[in-house]
Amino acid sequence: MQTYFPPTREISRRRFMNIIKQSKSFNEDEVDLIERAYIFGQKAHRGQKRLSGSGYFAGHCVHVALYLHSLGMSATMIAGGLLHDTLEDTEVSTEELQEAFGSEITFLVNGVSRLGDIKYRYYKRHISGLRKFFVAVSKDVRIIIIKLCDRYHNLQTLSYLPPDKQRRIAEESMLIHAQLAHRLNMATLAQAINDLAFKYVLPDDYQKVQRILKSSLKGGEKTIRSVYRKILTETTAALGYQPLVDRRIKSLYSLYKKLLLKNWNVALIYDIIALRIIVKTPAECYQILGLIHGRWRPMPNRFKDYIAQPKANGYQSLHTTIFSGSGYVVEIQIKTEDMHFLAEYGVPAHLSYKKHQGQDPLKFEKDHFHWLDQLRLFVDQKEIDVKDYLQDLETDFFKDQIFVLTPKGDIINLIKGATVLDFAFAIHTDLGLHAKGGYVNGKFKALKTRLQPEDIVEIVVNKNITPSKEWLAWVQTPTAKRLIRHHTGKRT
Ligand code: MN
């Protein structure tokens, strides 16, 4: 994901149009369409400000359009990006938009607006919102791509929002938007969304992972550099040309997931830094693999052939892990340019790809994106069990979490094993500090009672109650522990 400007910068028409023209991706009519969309959007949003203080259009809509451009999207999509909030947030009517830009762009903007009302905090709406998402996907994947770029920009400016909103939006982004990006095989965007959101959803763990990443980058640097140099020389000699070899550093969020899996033992994670070798043909991938295994000892059971057996989202590559000889192990990924391009940019790459390759788009889609068919099948099922929906969407991130509800239907996200007391602290500090117990599905339960997914909980307070050290044994969540320690005078 190429970002041209800091997220709060207002991008003027001249500057924006320069980028569009200099890319040489558009003919005269297309440049004209994009410029008309800029003028129209700017006028429609006149006077509106973001919480960051930037003008709404030049400080948000134009960023979204530029992300779309960096993904190689068409003029229609870039115009759609510029206009994506005109129906939802301005006086512009569907008819006016239709008249000015025709039905295709109106269809896209309309789709984006319909996705606007998702609030994952409200359980019921959550489900219907997800459903809308999928229906939209099955109708036109381009709507999703605009929405993902919209969310990506919103996450970049999340610090300007009030804390409770920050957390809700961040959680929603991980549960819905990053998921979708992943399903669209847009690895870079999925990672970028997760990394931005992770900071707000789990701030303490975020800091911890950041420290671990920093120190392991420092420790492995020398090894990586020496392996890198040897690979570059030897592959160039073998292939007769110099392949692209670069460092891929594990994203913070995927490192976090791995750390959880390995009990925070960083020594068991081998792919914090990986070397990526980009060659021209699949045959060369196997040739280079042979060369590497001949030169360094491969780690047993770490070799994966995703070329012969692509991942469900279409990802292809060879992965192996080698002993460098200096005590460090290094993961190596070998793929072709096409595989690399598709893995980074996913469906958008394919949308702009097909234009240039002159392939039948539908055939291309069938061959490479059979998940799209699966999504469609999924939506076409008339009777869909709500539980199946959630189960399918819950990633490993949400696997060890439970959703419980307030009597009003607000969703509270807790870790598995959380108790009535955790719930009280999750809602409000004062509620936790003076909690007496809680009604769980209508029955009064003690503070230490463990909650089950989808329990409906109402806390009972008594202002004479104050926390005791005994409470520490009754809670699971770090927030509750911290607050109890703080209010019982015990140092952390
Ligand atoms: Mn927007």
Boltz pocket constraint, residues with backbone or C-beta under 6 A from the ligand:
constraints:
  - pocket:
      binder: B
      contacts: [[A, 60], [A, 84], [A, 85], [A, 150]]
      max_distance: 6.0
